[in-house]
C-alpha cells in the first residue's frame, strides 16, 4: 500500500509540476490543483497508512490512526479551494486587463 | 499593575485622540493632554517607592518556558525619564496646538505623538531587555511617522527614511548585543543582568556584546559617525524636534548607556569606545553648530555635541561622572527643548529659519528674546544657569580622567575647545537672531506669538534658572534617586554648589567663555573657510554611497535572477528544490525505513492505476481545457476514495464536497478564458519541463516512501487520549479542529474570508466579453435552465440541508463537522443557482453574503473569548451531555458554537466566491441583462 501511495504522490507531483510550468493561466491552475492533491496525500501519509482504524473513539475499536495529519489536511483542502478560487479569478482579471491569458501577460492573445 | 497600564495608556490614547480629532483641533489637543495626565496619574501612586530606595517590578506572564515575560520596572532612573517624557510631552501638547496652522492635520500629529510617548515609556520602564528592544524599535517607527508629518516635502521624506534606516540598523545590532548579553547573564531580566556585571565583563563575548549594544546606542543618540541623520530629521515640525530630537528619543541611546552602566562599564574598552566616541561627537557637533545658518540646524548640531558630552561622562565610568551625566540629561532636556520651541516661534513669526535673514528681533519680540537668551546662556554654560553646573562637573571629570592615561592632558584641552565653540554658537544664536542690525526681507513681519505658545517655554526656562541658582533645593532629590538607579548602589559624595573655589574646572569654564567670545568676534574668516570646505567632510556621503550601493547590488541581483518570466522563475525554483532535495536524499543511508507496510489489494491497485492514468492524461491533454478539467475532477474523486479506504472519513467527505465546488468554479471561470491553449513552441523547453516534472515526481515519491515506511512517534496519541475527557468529542479530528488547535482553525477560516472578499473586490464592476459560441462553433443552448434539473434541484434542497444539519450535529463524535456541513450546504445552494438561475435564486436568498462570513468569524472569535473571560486559555471548550429525541445522546460542547462559526464562514465564503463569478456570467452572457446586473451587483 505504501508503494501505491508513494507512486500516486509522485505521479500527481510530476503532472502538477509539468502543468504549472505551462505558459497559460488555466493549465497552471489545474497544475496547482494536482500539486495540492499530491501535497495533501503526502501530509496525510506522514501519519502512516492504516485501514479500518478511523480516529473516532469507540469501544471495541482495533486502534486508531494518527488524527493530527488528518486535521491539518482537512483545513488544507478547504484553504486550497479558496486559493484556487483566488488564483483563477486573478487569471480572469488578468485576461481582462491585459488582453491575453499568458502567465507573463506580455504575449499575444 | 499600574506600570503596564501606564505604558499601554498612550497607545490606547492614540486611538482615542485620532477618533476625537474628527470633532476639531481643540478636541484632539485636550484629548492628548488628558491621555498624558492620565498616564501620569497611573504612575503617581508608585512614585514614592524609588524615593524610598525600592525598585518596583511588575510582571505579566507570557511565555515563561522561553524566558519571555512582560516585565516592567520603575527605579529612580526610569522614573526620571518617565517624568521627563510625560512632563515635556504635556508642554509640547500645548505648544503644538499653537504651532500648527489650520491646514495641518493636528489629530494625526497628536495620535502619532501618543504612539511615540507610549513607546518611549516602554523603553524606560522595561525590565525585560528584549521587551525594551521592541519598544526601542517602536520609537524608531513612530519617529519615522512624526518626521514625515508633511509627506509632501521631499526633505521630510528623505529625512525620515534616513532616520529610520540608521536607527533601525542600530536596533538590529542592539538586538544581537542584547541576545549575547542575555546569554552571558543567563537571563533577560535587567535585575539579573545588572547584578552580573563582573561575570559579563570577564566573559570572552563581552567585547562583541559591547560593540553591538554601543552601535544601537550610538545610532540612536546620533553619536559620531552616525550623527548625520539628526540634522536631516529637522525636516520634522518643530514640536517634534523639541520633543523627540532633543529631549527624549535621542536620549534613549544615552539612557541605554546609563541603564547598562553597572553591567558593562569600568573596562578599558568601555572607556575608549564610549568616552572616545563621546569626545569626538562633542567636538564635531560643537564645531559644525557654529557654522549652521539654519536656526534648527545649529540646535541640531548643538544637540549632537551635548549628547556626545553625556556619552563621554558615562564613558569615563566613575560614579561621580555617571551622576554628572544624569544631571546633564536633565539640564539639556530643559534648555534644549525650550530653545527648539523658541526657534519654532521665530520660524512661525518670521516665516524663515535662516539666521542670515533673521536679525534684530529684540525690538519686535522682546519677551521671546529674553526667554531664548536665558536658555542659550544655560546651553553655553554661563554661571547661575543650570548648564553651568553640569558642565563644571564635566570639566572636573575630564581633568580627573586625564590623570589616568598617557597623553591625558589632551582631554581637558579638547573639552575646553568644545566649550569654546559651545559658547560661540550660543552667542551666535543670541546675537545673530535678536540683534545684529535689521532683518533682511522676511516673509512675514514678526510680532510676539499667542500667549499660550510661550507658556511651555517660560516653564522650562524657569526650571533652568531655579536649578541653576538653587540646585540643592530643586534638583538634588530627584537627581540623587536617578543616579542611584543608574549606579544600582550608594551615591558618591557630591556637592551641587555653584561656587567650588578656583578649581581647574572653573578656569576651564572661564577660558571657554572668554575664548567663545573671541571666536565669535573673529567668525567671519572662519565662515569663509567653512564655505570653502563645506560638503567635503560629511559622513552622510558615506551613508548615501552605502545606500546607493546596496540598492544597486539589489537591482543587479534581481535582474540576474528575475527576468519577468513566471515560467523561468518556476523552472529555477523547481531546479533548486530538486538539487536540494536530491542532496538530502543522498546523504540518508536508507530510503526504506523498515516499518512493516500494509499489503496492497486489487481494488487499491486499480484505484492507483486509474489515478495515475487520469492524471497523466490531464497533463497530456491540457490544451483541451474542458477535458483536462474534467480529468482533474476525476483525480480528486479517486483521492477522496483513497481517504475512505485509509481510515480518513472526514477527509473523504471534505475532499468530495470541495471537489464538486472546485469543478463548478473552474467551469464558470473557463467560460471567460480561451477554451484551448495555443501550442507552445520549443522542443527543448518541453523536454526541460518534462525532465523537471519527472524529477519532481521521483523525488516526491521517494520522500513519501521514506516517510511512510518509517516508524511513527507522534503527538497524535495525546489527542486520542484526551479527545473524549478533554474535548468532549469522540471524533478526534473534529476535536482537534475546534478545540485543541482551534486557534489554527480560526486563522484558516479568516483566510477563507479574506479570499472571498478579495475575489469580490477583483470582480466588482468587472465586465467581460463572453464567447457567443463554444469552441466547436456551436451556439449555446437556448434552454439555459432545463425544467427537469430545476424541479429536482428544488426537491433536493431541503433534503441536502437536512443532511448538512445532521453532519454538523454529529460532527463532534462521528465524521462530520462545521467544515463538511458548510460545504454540503454550499453545494446544495449552488445547485439552486445552477438549476434555476441567479435571479430566481437571489430573489429567495440573501444576495449579500458578507454578513454571513462576518457572523461566522465573530461567533468563532467570541466563543474563544468566552473561555478567556471564564479564566481558561483562548478557545478552551466546555461540554456537557444533552439528550435529544431522535438524535440521541448529544454532546453539547461550547466547541459546537465555534463549529457553527466555522460553518457560517465556510458557507458564506464558498457561496460568495461562486455567486460573484456567476453574476459576472449573467452580465456578459446576455447584452440586455447588462443593466440589470449592474443594478444588482452595485
Interface residues (C-beta under 8 A of the other chain):
Chain A: X1 X2 X3 X4 X5 X6 X7 X8 X9 X10 X11 X12 X13 X14 X15 X17 X18 X19 X20 X21 X22 X23 X24 X25 X26 X27 X29 X30 X31 X33 X34 X37 X38 X40 X41 X42 X44 X45 X46 X47 X48 X49 X50 X51 X52 X53 X54 X55 X56 X57 X58 X64 X65 X66 X67 X68 X69 X70 X71 X73 X74 X75 X77 X78 X79 X80 X81 X82 X83 X84 X85 X86 X88 X89 X90 X91 X92 X93 X95 X96 X101 X103 X104 X106 X109
Chain B: X564 X565 X566 X567 X570 X571 X574 X595 X597 X598 X599 X600 X604 X605 X608 X611 X612 X615 X616 X618 X619 X622 X623 X625 X628 X629 X632 X635 X636 X639 X642 X643 X645 X646 X647 X648 X649 X650 X651 X654 X655 X658 X661 X662 X665 X666 X669 X670 X672 X673 X674 X677 X678 X680 X689 X690 X692 X693 X694 X696 X697 X698 X699 X700 X701 X702 X703 X704 X705 X707 X708 X709 X712 X714 X715 X716 X719 X720 X723 X724 X730 X731 X732 X733 X736 X737 X741 X744 X745 X748 X751 X752 X755 X756 X758 X759 X762 X763 X766 X768 X813 X814 X815 X819 X823 X906 X909 X910 X913 X917 X920
